[in-house]
């Protein structure tokens, strides 16, 4: 391999909108912000996973196939 072609990794800190911070090594090497992380994302927390019924589509499906 060629010498001196690999990036230099520096300590970086990431801050989420929920307030969580974590330290990683990155080529960017500065503080960054993200909008959502695994501590506040509904998929990982299990909250906010409500079934959204837009324009009665579920009722229309149930009427079409005679389901209760």
C-alpha positions as CSV (number, residue, x, y, z in Angstrom):
1,X,0.0,0.0,0.0
2,X,1.0,3.6,-0.5
3,X,2.4,5.4,2.6
4,X,0.6,8.4,4.0
5,X,-2.7,8.0,2.2
6,X,-4.8,7.0,5.3
7,X,-6.9,9.7,7.0
8,X,-6.0,10.9,10.4
9,X,-8.6,10.2,13.1
10,X,-9.2,12.7,15.9
11,X,-11.4,12.8,18.9
12,X,-14.9,14.1,18.0
13,X,-17.9,14.7,20.1
14,X,-21.5,14.4,18.9
15,X,-24.5,16.1,20.6
16,X,-28.1,15.1,19.9
17,X,-31.0,17.4,20.1
18,X,-32.2,15.5,23.1
19,X,-29.0,16.4,25.0
20,X,-27.1,13.1,24.7
21,X,-23.4,13.4,23.9
22,X,-20.9,10.8,23.0
23,X,-17.2,10.7,22.0
24,X,-15.9,8.9,18.9
25,X,-13.0,9.1,16.7
26,X,-13.6,10.8,13.4
27,X,-11.8,12.4,10.5
28,X,-13.8,15.6,11.1
29,X,-12.2,16.1,14.6
30,X,-14.7,18.7,16.0
31,X,-18.0,18.9,17.8
32,X,-21.1,18.0,15.6
33,X,-24.8,18.0,16.3
34,X,-27.4,15.5,15.1
35,X,-31.1,15.8,15.2
36,X,-32.0,12.3,16.4
37,X,-30.0,9.4,18.1
38,X,-30.7,5.9,19.3
39,X,-31.7,7.3,22.8
40,X,-34.6,9.4,21.4
41,X,-35.6,7.6,18.1
42,X,-39.0,6.0,18.4
43,X,-37.8,2.8,16.7
44,X,-35.3,2.2,19.5
45,X,-37.3,3.5,22.4
46,X,-40.6,1.8,21.5
47,X,-42.6,5.0,22.1
48,X,-44.6,6.9,19.5
49,X,-45.2,4.0,17.2
50,X,-48.9,4.8,16.7
51,X,-50.8,3.6,13.7
52,X,-51.7,6.7,11.7
53,X,-54.9,6.4,9.8
54,X,-55.0,8.8,6.9
55,X,-58.3,9.4,5.2
56,X,-60.0,6.3,6.7
57,X,-57.9,3.9,4.7
58,X,-58.1,1.2,7.4
59,X,-61.9,1.5,7.6
60,X,-62.1,1.3,3.8
61,X,-59.9,-1.8,3.8
62,X,-62.1,-3.4,6.5
63,X,-65.3,-2.6,4.7
64,X,-64.0,-3.9,1.4
65,X,-63.0,-7.3,2.8
66,X,-65.8,-7.5,5.4
67,X,-63.5,-7.5,8.4
68,X,-64.6,-6.6,11.9
